[in-house]
Amino acid sequence: TKSENLVMPADPEPDRYEGFVKRVLLLQATGTWCGYCPLVMSGIKTYSDTYSDGLAVFAAAHNGDGMSNDFSNKVINWLSVSGFPTLNVNLIPGTTISYVSEGNVGEQNAGLIRQAVEEYTAKEAKSAIAAVVRADKASNKVEVEAKIKIAEGGSYRVAAWLLEDGIYDNTQENYLGLEGDFYTHNNVLRQSSASLAFGDKLGDSLPAGSTEDYSCSFTLSSEKMDNCRVVIMVTAPEGGVFAVDNVVMCPLNDKVGFEYK
């Protein structure tokens, strides 16, 4: 079976601690009551249909609707989101992607997302993540095992988020009457392994050239296991806050290995 082969992927360059492939976390602050949120939803869908390099990892923190929860609200509060929709970059408060509301909004907003992805992934990553995610339907448990390579000594935090796709909610407002399916919600942030929005402590003074182990588990309640996946992020100090340094997405009963440029 698939789960029997689920061991941590071999590191193709075990002695290498630089030149990691870097991804960016784009967090959508949203709610079904928000009539302008389809602007960002259509941009994300067009982006995801257009670009297949996987450098953007999307998550949606819902507020004030049936998909909101304590943790999604904690993230929104941490980011001091004042208007919806907001598309935040790497959990840095105030760092957002602008969007347009006129013209071919799907293509234009996908283009704005692309610009930000290229800008943020051009920077060197200080960390890299390999992971295995095992899921067991009988116990409703999802177990995450990760290895984190550290390129630059310093303080790091880590979090795993459980996301769910394909949640149907036909109360989504759509003030501009945009074309598309805005009743199916994807990337919905359901649970986090961390108590803080930007992760729990991995280490205060981790040395360069070290590899850290991390593990956590989720117990599913209302989530549909077949529609879930896990995002694992490492955050590091940037501009006075812990911002996402690198992030990977791993489907359930699957694995992701270290990647180098």
DRENLOVEX-950723 format. One record per residue (C-alpha): residue in three letters; x, y, z. Coordinates in steps of 0.02 Angstrom, whole numbers, m for minus. Layout:
# residues N
('ALA', (X, Y, Z)),
...
//
This chain:
# residues 261
('THR', (0, 0, 0)),
('LYS', (48, 180, m19)),
('SER', (76, 212, 167)),
('GLU', (204, 71, 181)),
('ASN', (319, 168, 63)),
('LEU', (301, 326, 166)),
('VAL', (476, 358, 227)),
('MET', (566, 524, 225)),
('PRO', (636, 552, 49)),
('ALA', (824, 533, 36)),
('ASP', (915, 699, 31)),
('PRO', (997, 713, m142)),
('GLU', (1132, 828, m71)),
('PRO', (1148, 790, 115)),
('ASP', (1301, 902, 138)),
('ARG', (1223, 1053, 54)),
('TYR', (1154, 1195, 158)),
('GLU', (1123, 1330, 28)),
('GLY', (1031, 1358, m135)),
('PHE', (865, 1295, m70)),
('VAL', (709, 1312, m178)),
('LYS', (606, 1448, m93)),
('ARG', (416, 1460, m89)),
('VAL', (301, 1598, m29)),
('LEU', (147, 1585, 81)),
('LEU', (m1, 1688, 20)),
('LEU', (m138, 1701, 150)),
('GLN', (m310, 1757, 97)),
('ALA', (m413, 1841, 235)),
('THR', (m590, 1809, 180)),
('GLY', (m771, 1776, 226)),
('THR', (m930, 1727, 136)),
('TRP', (m1008, 1893, 190)),
('CYS', (m871, 1987, 95)),
('GLY', (m940, 2035, m75)),
('TYR', (m771, 2088, m146)),
('CYS', (m682, 1927, m94)),
('PRO', (m720, 1844, m263)),
('LEU', (m596, 1969, m338)),
('VAL', (m454, 1881, m247)),
('MET', (m532, 1708, m265)),
('SER', (m538, 1729, m455)),
('GLY', (m357, 1790, m457)),
('ILE', (m298, 1640, m357)),
('LYS', (m394, 1519, m468)),
('THR', (m325, 1597, m628)),
('TYR', (m150, 1598, m553)),
('SER', (m162, 1415, m502)),
('ASP', (m228, 1366, m674)),
('THR', (m90, 1464, m763)),
('TYR', (70, 1431, m663)),
('SER', (124, 1256, m618)),
('ASP', (292, 1286, m533)),
('GLY', (216, 1269, m359)),
('LEU', (312, 1418, m290)),
('ALA', (154, 1495, m214)),
('VAL', (69, 1408, m69)),
('PHE', (m107, 1475, m36)),
('ALA', (m207, 1468, 125)),
('ALA', (m373, 1550, 168)),
('ALA', (m412, 1613, 343)),
('HIS', (m600, 1637, 357)),
('ASN', (m682, 1763, 472)),
('GLY', (m863, 1778, 527)),
('ASP', (m931, 1630, 427)),
('GLY', (m954, 1442, 444)),
('MET', (m772, 1408, 398)),
('SER', (m695, 1525, 526)),
('ASN', (m616, 1453, 683)),
('ASP', (m510, 1508, 830)),
('PHE', (m348, 1487, 735)),
('SER', (m401, 1574, 574)),
('ASN', (m460, 1720, 682)),
('LYS', (m294, 1717, 777)),
('VAL', (m199, 1735, 612)),
('ILE', (m313, 1876, 552)),
('ASN', (m291, 1967, 718)),
('TRP', (m102, 1943, 715)),
('LEU', (m95, 2020, 541)),
('SER', (m208, 2164, 598)),
('VAL', (m316, 2140, 444)),
('SER', (m426, 2293, 428)),
('GLY', (m514, 2259, 262)),
('PHE', (m575, 2108, 167)),
('PRO', (m514, 2035, 55)),
('THR', (m331, 2046, 104)),
('LEU', (m198, 1938, 22)),
('ASN', (m51, 1936, 141)),
('VAL', (128, 1886, 100)),
('ASN', (228, 1771, 216)),
('LEU', (130, 1820, 374)),
('ILE', (214, 1991, 378)),
('PRO', (87, 2114, 450)),
('GLY', (46, 2250, 323)),
('THR', (130, 2160, 177)),
('THR', (m8, 2127, 52)),
('ILE', (m38, 2102, m133)),
('SER', (m146, 2235, m213)),
('TYR', (m290, 2185, m326)),
('VAL', (m396, 2268, m459)),
('SER', (m586, 2270, m469)),
('GLU', (m612, 2319, m651)),
('GLY', (m571, 2240, m818)),
('ASN', (m519, 2058, m834)),
('VAL', (m497, 2041, m646)),
('GLY', (m449, 1857, m645)),
('GLU', (m302, 1880, m763)),
('GLN', (m249, 2048, m692)),
('ASN', (m252, 1989, m512)),
('ALA', (m161, 1829, m560)),
('GLY', (m27, 1940, m637)),
('LEU', (m11, 2042, m477)),
('ILE', (7, 1881, m378)),
('ARG', (140, 1822, m499)),
('GLN', (242, 1981, m477)),
('ALA', (243, 1957, m289)),
('VAL', (287, 1773, m301)),
('GLU', (436, 1813, m413)),
('GLU', (494, 1952, m297)),
('TYR', (487, 1848, m138)),
('THR', (555, 1685, m209)),
('ALA', (706, 1777, m281)),
('LYS', (774, 1798, m103)),
('GLU', (884, 1662, m28)),
('ALA', (797, 1540, 89)),
('LYS', (879, 1514, 258)),
('SER', (789, 1349, 281)),
('ALA', (725, 1198, 184)),
('ILE', (589, 1074, 229)),
('ALA', (564, 889, 191)),
('ALA', (409, 802, 257)),
('VAL', (302, 647, 264)),
('VAL', (116, 657, 302)),
('ARG', (26, 498, 353)),
('ALA', (m163, 490, 371)),
('ASP', (m269, 353, 449)),
('LYS', (m455, 355, 414)),
('ALA', (m495, 231, 553)),
('SER', (m429, 348, 688)),
('ASN', (m458, 513, 595)),
('LYS', (m277, 556, 631)),
('VAL', (m151, 646, 521)),
('GLU', (31, 632, 573)),
('VAL', (166, 749, 509)),
('GLU', (351, 713, 514)),
('ALA', (473, 844, 450)),
('LYS', (658, 878, 435)),
('ILE', (717, 1058, 425)),
('LYS', (887, 1110, 360)),
('ILE', (959, 1272, 428)),
('ALA', (1072, 1374, 312)),
('GLU', (1097, 1524, 425)),
('GLY', (1116, 1517, 613)),
('GLY', (979, 1599, 714)),
('SER', (807, 1588, 789)),
('TYR', (671, 1489, 699)),
('ARG', (489, 1440, 724)),
('VAL', (383, 1309, 638)),
('ALA', (200, 1271, 605)),
('ALA', (98, 1143, 510)),
('TRP', (m74, 1195, 447)),
('LEU', (m212, 1076, 397)),
('LEU', (m302, 1144, 244)),
('GLU', (m465, 1081, 167)),
('ASP', (m525, 1101, m12)),
('GLY', (m695, 1085, m92)),
('ILE', (m802, 1158, 48)),
('TYR', (m970, 1210, m24)),
('ASP', (m1051, 1367, 47)),
('ASN', (m1179, 1454, m63)),
('THR', (m1193, 1607, 49)),
('GLN', (m1038, 1686, m31)),
('GLU', (m1078, 1866, m79)),
('ASN', (m1023, 1926, m251)),
('TYR', (m1056, 2113, m264)),
('LEU', (m979, 2132, m437)),
('GLY', (m1069, 1982, m511)),
('LEU', (m905, 1901, m564)),
('GLU', (m917, 1744, m671)),
('GLY', (m857, 1585, m588)),
('ASP', (m890, 1462, m448)),
('PHE', (m871, 1559, m286)),
('TYR', (m973, 1436, m184)),
('THR', (m833, 1307, m177)),
('HIS', (m697, 1360, m54)),
('ASN', (m520, 1293, m62)),
('ASN', (m361, 1310, 41)),
('VAL', (m468, 1334, 197)),
('LEU', (m364, 1343, 357)),
('ARG', (m442, 1216, 477)),
('GLN', (m310, 1179, 609)),
('SER', (m133, 1226, 658)),
('SER', (m1, 1131, 755)),
('ALA', (58, 1295, 830)),
('SER', (m14, 1402, 968)),
('LEU', (46, 1562, 885)),
('ALA', (1, 1627, 711)),
('PHE', (184, 1627, 659)),
('GLY', (231, 1457, 732)),
('ASP', (302, 1379, 888)),
('LYS', (484, 1379, 935)),
('LEU', (599, 1265, 836)),
('GLY', (756, 1336, 917)),
('ASP', (826, 1502, 980)),
('SER', (1004, 1487, 918)),
('LEU', (1009, 1348, 789)),
('PRO', (1180, 1332, 707)),
('ALA', (1206, 1350, 521)),
('GLY', (1225, 1181, 438)),
('SER', (1110, 1091, 559)),
('THR', (957, 983, 526)),
('GLU', (811, 986, 647)),
('ASP', (670, 860, 670)),
('TYR', (488, 912, 692)),
('SER', (329, 812, 712)),
('CYS', (148, 846, 754)),
('SER', (m24, 771, 728)),
('PHE', (m202, 824, 692)),
('THR', (m363, 739, 741)),
('LEU', (m498, 775, 613)),
('SER', (m674, 816, 668)),
('SER', (m784, 893, 533)),
('GLU', (m649, 894, 398)),
('LYS', (m661, 774, 251)),
('MET', (m495, 682, 251)),
('ASP', (m497, 656, 63)),
('ASN', (m501, 845, 37)),
('CYS', (m363, 889, 160)),
('ARG', (m177, 924, 141)),
('VAL', (m43, 996, 252)),
('VAL', (64, 1152, 236)),
('ILE', (225, 1160, 337)),
('MET', (314, 1325, 361)),
('VAL', (472, 1388, 444)),
('THR', (475, 1567, 505)),
('ALA', (626, 1674, 549)),
('PRO', (650, 1853, 609)),
('GLU', (624, 1985, 475)),
('GLY', (589, 2168, 509)),
('GLY', (550, 2138, 691)),
('VAL', (428, 1994, 668)),
('PHE', (438, 1809, 628)),
('ALA', (399, 1797, 442)),
('VAL', (386, 1642, 333)),
('ASP', (559, 1598, 269)),
('ASN', (505, 1442, 176)),
('VAL', (350, 1335, 156)),
('VAL', (299, 1171, 74)),
('MET', (132, 1088, 38)),
('CYS', (113, 900, 61)),
('PRO', (m41, 797, 16)),
('LEU', (m100, 666, 141)),
('ASN', (m10, 498, 128)),
('ASP', (127, 579, 27)),
('LYS', (298, 656, 49)),
('VAL', (405, 803, m8)),
('GLY', (593, 803, m13)),
('PHE', (727, 937, 3)),
('GLU', (740, 1038, m156)),
('TYR', (889, 1134, m221)),
('LYS', (907, 1261, m361)),
//
